[in-house]
Amino acid sequence: MDGFDIAVIGAGMAGASAACALAERYSVVLVERESQPGYHSTGRSAAMYVETYGNAAVRALTVAGRDLFRSPQPASPSISW
């Protein structure tokens, strides 16, 4: 991996977000062990809505996000990278 300033290990939501932000100023390589990005916890988190999962704080956040999960809104056009 010669020629990169930073290596980000893991292409889940956190790793991909970090790599994207860092790429504005640095040469970044994003490395993932699985066959696709977001395979483990990111994939499960984005694919399921389970109100009974996690501790009290996680459950409260999950319930608070119910409407957004069931009826997602399009991305804001004001967001730019």
C-alpha positions as CSV (number, residue, x, y, z in Angstrom):
1,M,0.0,0.0,0.0
2,D,2.7,2.4,-0.9
3,G,1.7,5.9,-1.9
4,F,-1.1,6.5,0.7
5,D,-1.0,8.9,3.6
6,I,-3.6,7.1,5.7
7,A,-5.0,3.5,5.7
8,V,-8.5,3.1,7.2
9,I,-9.2,-0.5,8.2
10,G,-12.8,-1.5,7.9
11,A,-15.4,-0.3,5.4
12,G,-18.4,-0.2,7.7
13,M,-20.2,3.0,8.3
14,A,-17.6,4.5,10.6
15,G,-14.6,3.4,8.5
16,A,-16.1,4.6,5.2
17,S,-17.2,7.9,6.7
18,A,-13.7,8.5,8.2
19,A,-12.1,7.6,4.9
20,C,-14.4,10.0,3.0
21,A,-13.7,12.9,5.4
22,L,-9.9,12.3,5.4
23,A,-9.8,12.0,1.6
24,E,-10.5,15.7,1.4
25,R,-6.9,16.4,2.6
26,Y,-5.0,13.1,2.3
27,S,-4.5,10.2,0.0
28,V,-6.5,7.4,1.7
29,V,-6.8,3.7,1.2
30,L,-9.9,1.9,2.6
31,V,-9.2,-1.7,3.4
32,E,-12.0,-4.3,4.1
33,R,-11.6,-8.0,4.9
34,E,-15.1,-9.0,3.9
35,S,-16.5,-9.4,0.4
36,Q,-18.5,-6.3,0.6
37,P,-18.5,-3.1,2.7
38,G,-20.8,-2.8,5.7
39,Y,-21.2,-6.6,6.0
40,H,-21.3,-7.0,9.8
41,S,-22.7,-4.6,12.3
42,T,-23.4,-1.8,9.8
43,G,-25.4,-4.1,7.6
44,R,-27.4,-5.5,10.5
45,S,-28.0,-2.0,11.9
46,A,-29.2,-0.6,8.6
47,A,-31.3,-3.7,7.7
48,M,-33.3,-4.3,10.9
49,Y,-35.5,-2.3,13.2
50,V,-35.7,-4.0,16.6
51,E,-37.1,-2.0,19.4
52,T,-36.0,-4.5,22.1
53,Y,-32.3,-4.6,21.1
54,G,-29.7,-3.0,23.4
55,N,-29.7,-1.2,26.7
56,A,-32.2,1.4,27.7
57,A,-30.5,4.3,25.9
58,V,-30.2,2.3,22.6
59,R,-33.9,1.2,22.9
60,A,-35.0,4.8,23.4
61,L,-33.0,6.0,20.4
62,T,-34.4,3.2,18.3
63,V,-38.0,4.1,19.2
64,A,-37.3,7.8,18.6
65,G,-36.1,7.0,15.1
66,R,-39.1,4.8,14.2
67,D,-40.8,7.2,11.8
68,L,-37.6,8.0,10.0
69,F,-36.8,4.3,9.6
70,R,-40.2,3.5,8.2
71,S,-40.4,6.6,6.0
72,P,-36.9,7.7,5.1
73,Q,-36.5,11.2,3.6
74,P,-34.3,11.9,0.6
75,A,-30.8,13.2,1.3
76,S,-30.6,17.0,1.7
77,P,-29.3,18.7,-1.5
78,S,-27.3,21.0,0.8
79,I,-25.0,18.2,1.8
80,S,-21.8,18.3,-0.1
81,W,-18.5,16.4,0.1
